[in-house]
Amino acid sequence: MPIGALKELTECRRFFQEPATSRQRQYEALRAYFLEGRPSAQVARAFGYTAGAFRVLCHSFRHGDLPDFFATPRPGPKERPRKGPAREQVVALRKRNYSVYEISQALKGQGMALSATSVREILAQEGFAPLPRRLDEERPALIGPTAEAIADVRRFAPAPGQFTTRVGGLFLFVADWVRLDLDRLAYSAKLPGSRMIPAAHALRASLALKLWAIERKSHIMALVSDPGLALFCGLNAMPKKSFLSEHSSRITPQKVSALLSGWHTRIMGDDLYLGRSFNLDFHSVPYFGEHPVIESHYQSKRSRREPSILAFLAQDADTSAFCYANANLRKGEEAEEIFRFIDFWTRQYGQPPQHLVFDSKLTTYAALDRLDESGIIFLTLRRRTAGLMKEAEDLAASAWRTITLDVPHRKYRTPRVFEQKARLKQRVFRQFFIKDLGHEQPTILVTNDAHSTPKQLITRYAQRMLIENALADAVHFFHIDALSSAVGLKVDFDMALLVLASGLYRLMARRMRGYDDAQARQIFRDLIDMPADVAITDDEIRVRFHRRAHLPIVLASGLFNTPVNVPWWNGRALRLVE
């Protein structure tokens, strides 16, 4: 930049009252040196430069290496480049009654992508007012969601024909549903229903969420157009998510209890629940909404207390099937829930449960005295306190006895045990300190079982992990944590559905060779998640499954080629064909 140009720029000095910016400081320093003739050292000190840095700045200025102090502004476009070419098209589409979103979509198809916000700005500039709400027939003919049929049992009239369904595996459960007469279960529990969707059909629709591992009630919308799902329910169309939410909201805790009671009455002859021993546990179903009634409970997965719904679950230890659930709990009621389960089981089977296994936080020491007075054998953990840990440390090495567990795949099979008597409240129980079980601190077991050996007791408590695995299976496959974020399905009703679905899967596992101990998600993945071709005739409905790797196991289950009269299919029978 020549010095003459600097003289011309002095007229602009009024714009630089304070040398705040770097470019402004450079200008003021160079003007003071070249025009005012002030010494170089004085100018450098006045404007915050070192002597050497100021000499470099002067050198760059003489050789024209500095950019212009005052660049001529170049005004940009007054509107977005994409708006101009699309303006006429936007106006033309609005005159055809297109909304801003429909205009944006139409422009995208023409290669002129324009956001809905830009379209709205153009329409405002052109003087167009927002469109009023329109009926479907007033909208342009564009691709959109289809209006599916409304579920109504009075319109259920399957015409002869064929179709392919994604949910073919659901028909494997029809035989057990008919044999157990679960339709009568829905009516005996007085579940809500209507002339369009009776109680039994509503129960089948709700249970389909569990049997097919549908995570949330809203996810049923991806399958409402599947004719196989509607046929399984006995309806002309699958009920939508709005019905599923409304239906469950009408189910009271009394009806849930009646549903579980009726289930046990119908399953009694199948030996699904042997009743010799039960695993008990609590599970906190997380809640992510805002509701003043929801309390905070401890969630082990997050290792903290959060708003959640506390559910009590009981599992038959021999069959690994859930037999009882209750989510109608409040704080302070946890310790009594074990006795509600005992009362429920006594009403159903005429005698209390023989053996209960649970952890230390399920009930209180006073409740353990009541269990002992009732003659119910229990096995539980005791909380590790500082005094108990010191007592275990002070024991001599000779006091410990090493035992070998008959658990082939267990890593820690030779724990050390010390047995003593302990008075927790009023009564005296057997107490065991156990080391070398894989924990840093000793495990403390308490029981009123006077006959079992330490080896048998430790092995039995290790089997309690089955309920932990079953809870993990229920969380991941039956999605008991998913439906509570908006409480779309009432959690207590959802837990009752868990008991029914778990039982039906255990009955199914008995028929499938090699799947006796398999979890529900493995049974679903290998054997249930199968598409099928459905052929409807005047007297029966034939289901033929597509070829899959595990299909031979299903074919050998004994469910095929034997017609099953299905009451809700208007006199038609189900026949599974090979």
Residue, then its C-alpha position, 0 to 999 in steps of 0.5 A: m500500500p503506497i504512502g499516498a493512499l495512506k494520506e487519503l485514508t486519514e479522512c476516515r480517521r473519524f471511524f477509529q475513535e479507539p484502536a481496538t482491533s488489530r487492523q485499526r491499530q496497524y492503521e493508527a500506528l502507521r499513520a502516526y509514523f509516516l504522516e505525523g513523523r513521530p519516532s519509531a520507538q515512541v510509536a511502537r510503545a504507544f501502540g503496544y508493539t516491540a521495536g522489531a515488530f513495528r519495523v517489520l510492520c513498516h517494511s510490509f507496508r512499504h512493499g504492499d504486503l498488507p491488505d487494504f484497510f478499507a475493503t469495498p463491501r460487496p453486497g450479497p444476494k437479497e434472497r436465497p438463490r434457490k428461492g428465485p427459480a422456485r417462486e413461480q412454481v410455489v405460487a402455482l402449487r399453492k393455487r392448486n391448494y397444496s400445503v407448504y409441506e406438499i409444495s416442498q415435497a413436490l419441488k424436491g421431486q422436480g429437482m428444486a429442493l426447498s424447505a418448508t420454511s422457505v416455502r412458507e416465507i415465499l408464500a408470505q411475501e406473495g400475500f398468501a394466508p395459511l391454509p385452513r384445516r382440510l378434509d382428506e377428500e379436499r387434499p391433493a391426490l398424493i402418496g400418504p398413509t392408508a386408512e386401514a379398516i376399523a376392527d369389528v368382529r361383526r365384519f369378520a367373515p374370512a372369504p375363501g382364498q390365500f394370503t401370506t402372513r409375516v406372523g405365521g408362528l402365532f398360529l402355533f399358540v392357537a391349539d393351547w389357547v383353545r385347549l385351555d379355553l382362554d376365551r372363558l378366562a377373559y369373560s370370567a375375569k370380567l375384562p372390558g370389551s364391546r360389541m365391536i371388540p369383545a373381551a376375548h378378542a381384546l385379550r388376544a390382541s393384547l397378548a399378541l404384543k407379548l407373543w410376537a415381541i412387539e416392543r410398544k403398543s405403537h409398534i403394532m401399527a407396522l403390522v395392522s395391515d397383516p391379515g394373519l394377525a387379524l385372523f389370529c385375533g378373530l377380527n376383520a382388522m387388527p386393533k390400533k394402538s389407541f384401542l390397546s391403550e384405552h382397553s388396558s386403562r379400563i382394567t382394574p387391579q381386581k380384574v388383573s388378580a382375577l385374570l391370574s387366578g383364572w389362568h392358574t385354574r386352567i393351567m392346573g392340569d398341565d404341571l406348568y407350576l410344580g410348586r415345590s420351590f419359588n424364586l422371588d424378586f422385585h423389578s423396577v419398571p422405569y417411568f420417563g413421564e411426569h406424574p405425581v403418583i409415580e415414586s422413585h425406586y432403586q434400579s440395579k441397571r442404573s445403580r440409582r433411584e429413579p421414578s419407576i413402578l415397582a413390580f413383584l414377580a414369582q417364578d417356579a424354580d422347576t419350570s422357570a415360568f413366571c406364576y405371579a406378578n403384581a405392579n400395584l405396589r406403593k412404598g412401605e408395602e414391599a415387605e408384605e408382598i411375599f405374604r400376598f403371594i402366599d395367600f394367592w397360592t394358597r387360594q389357588y392350590g389349597q396349600p401354601p408354597q413349600h419353599l421360597v428363595f429371595d434376596s436380602k431386600l425382599t422382606t424384613y427380619a420380622a417377616l422371616d419370623r412369620l414365615d418360620e411360624s407358618g412352616i414355610i421353608f425359606l432361603t435368603l441372603r443377609r446384608r453384609t454389615a461391618g460387624l458381620m464382616k469383622e466376625a468373618e475375618d476373626l474366624a480361625a482358618s480351621a473353622w472353615r470347611t471346604i465343600t465341592l459343588d456339583v455344578p459342572h460349568r460353575k467357575y467357583r466350585t470349592p467354596r469355604v463354609f462356616e455355619q452358626k446359629a443366628r437370632l435375627k429378630q425373635r427366632v433362631f435360624r441357620q446362618f452360613f458365612i461362605k467364601d470363595l464364591g467369586h465375591e470379594q467379601p463373604t456371602i451370608l446365607v440364612t435359612n430355617d431349613a434344618h435338614s439340607t446340607p450346606k452343599q445343597l443350600i448353596t447350590r439351590y441359592a445359586q439356581r436363584m440366578l434363574i430368575e435374574n436370567a428370566l428377568a433379563d429375558a422378560v426385559h429384552f424379549f417381553h419388553i416389560d420396561a418398554l410400555s411404561s414410558a407413556v404408560g400406554l399399557k397399564v403396567d399391572f396388566d402388562m405384568a399379567l400378560l407377561v405371566l400368560a405369555s411366559g406360560l404359553y412359551r414354556l408349554m411350547a418349549r415342551r413340544m420342541r425337542g431340545y428347547d426345554d430350558a431355552q429362553a423365550r427369545q431363543i424359541f421365538r427366533d428359531l421356531i416362532d418368527m416364521p412367515a406362512d401361507v394361509a389358505i382359507t376354505d369353507d370348513e378349515i384354515r390351512v397354514r403352511f410355514h415357509r422353509r427354514a433351518h429349524l422347521p423340522i423341529v416344529l414339524a416334529s412337535g405333534l401340532f401338524n395335520t390334526p385339525v383344531n376347532v377354533p370357536w372364534w373362526n365361525g366354525r372353521a378348524l385350524r390345520l397346520v400342514e407340512 
